[in-house]
């Protein structure tokens, strides 16, 4: 958009002195823009010794944009780009400076007859990217703090928790009093041009404040002659860690089984508690107390000779056991309960799903009891597993082979069936070859470790049709384009085929050739098109074309020299409003195009190109430079062209002594 205006105020405006300044107030637009100024000025310069002099006209707040002035020149134009960071309210101040080249002093008078400006604004349509960090995947804390940021600086944010409506927020954002369970936090940024991130950043985590339960499954009890002890224990939550203590010593990290040796005669107490993945610790540690007496009579050993193990599908369990001494009696315990008199075999019924531990200990006729009861741990699982197909053909395909990936809700084996055939053993992935044209159905069912089989197998239906056409793109924009419009032409190997198109991963929709897109944003784009035969067989490999759009010119800016007095590459003072160089100067210019990159770059001095052999390039800084030395006032031009032909030019004037 362009807007041209003349600032209010009467003309002419006059000024004189060692340097002259004439100006008018100009309001600037709020967003990115370019401004072209036009001044009509007459200048008169006087030197005390009548010697030669130099003169420059420039805008006071912008680097570059300088022009030499002479009594004959009356019209000056300057263009200021967005990269020059203009304020929103400025004074269009033209500065005219004269410098005597001899021993005398210079004075100047200037008259501003008119000033006008043209504002060119650029619409920003690129949304920012948003990212976020937050609590660990599993935590016991009911408070969560999130830190987030965006790829652009001048942005606002909106947040939401667990699918509620978005509302304004800032980083960091904290939530308190969270309930137990899974939570999802989302945040999106909106830039100053009103563009909102279409894919908000998200963070998922689980709040778990329920501590695990700890159980000692085996270990010494009563009185034993052994000076060593082996204790086994478990947690009600998988993945838990443990802390152990013997005889009130400080708790230390441990794992099951825990072994102790060299125990002294006397009473000993072992305690252990579990810590789950969220950091919740069992507040009531499990404990076991026993007595060591090395003079005690040897107790019998107890052995479980039959009973369930691993995972079973039965809610009943029967155990057979024996002792190393004849005439022994037995006491049994289930799941940490008290020992009670029992005999082999012992049976339990109506057991709940989950892990169970059976323990049994023998007592000989002299009253010596086995200090380390025999134990057997197993899991009851009466629920049926569920089967899921994660990958495989669907719809209409143009291949006679098929491969499926599947899984179960718990550890399991699988059986598969194709087109109603009997189920037979299979593993994931499972493949079929040389299938006939037509509709096929694949089924798979899981059988868990307890022997229970999914009563509702997972199924997938698809159709094989080898008459699917191929799709060919005949015409497309170049891989790097300066146009916001794209036109595609395409055809199929089947002349009766229908087409559907997709741009930038959007859903396929019906289309015809040619297909045109308008008002495309700068950046990368991907066009896809697929053909479908009258039978419905669709090209499984759509034709695609990727390209970049760049409608803006490169950014070019002088880094050195800047206004001030320079001795070579070192700045002595910044009190001069133009660059004044004593000796040689290393001219440095930043040039970059964020879309397609710089295709060519050129320096000119007073309109004469600098030899490419004398130009250096720093790829890390994207800076072009060359060394120059010649007395007088010189105009240095930097010109960059991007890959699609956009050219940007900058000029600066330098007085070299």
Buried (B, 14 or more C-beta within 10 A) or exposed (E): EEEEEEBEEEBEBEBBEEBBBBBBEBEBBEEBBBBBBBBBBBBEBBBEEEEEBBBBBBBBBBBBBBBBBEEEBBEBEBBBBBBBEBEEEBBBBBBBBBBBBEEBBBBBBBBBBBBBBBBBBBEBEEBBBBBBEBBEEBBBBEEBBBEBBBBBEEBBBBBBBEEEEBEEBEBEBEBEEBEEEEBEBBBBBBBBBEBBBEEBBBBEBBBBBEBBBBBBBBBBBBBBBBEEBBBBBBBBBEEBBBBBBBEEEEBEEBEBEBEBEEBEEEEBEBBBBBBBBBBBBBEEBBEBEBBBEEEBEEBBBBEBEEBBEEBBBBBEBBBEBBBBBEEBBBBBBBBEEEBEEBEBEBEBEEBEEEBBBBBBBBBBEEEBBBBBBBBBBBBBBEEBBBBEBEEBBEEBBBEEEBEBEBBBBBEBBBBBBBEEEEBEEBEBEBEBEEBEEEEBEBBBBBBBBBEBBBEEBBEBEBBBBEBBBBBBBEEBBEEBBBBBEBBBEBBBBBEEBBBBBBBEEEEBEEBEBEBEBEEBBBEEBEBBBBBBBEEEBBBEEBBBBEBBBBBBBBBBBBBBBBBBBBEBBEBEEEEBBBBBBBEBBBBBBBBBBEBBEBBEBBBBBEEEEBEEEEBEEEEEEBBBBBEBEEEEBBBBBBBBBBBBEBBBBBBBBBBBE
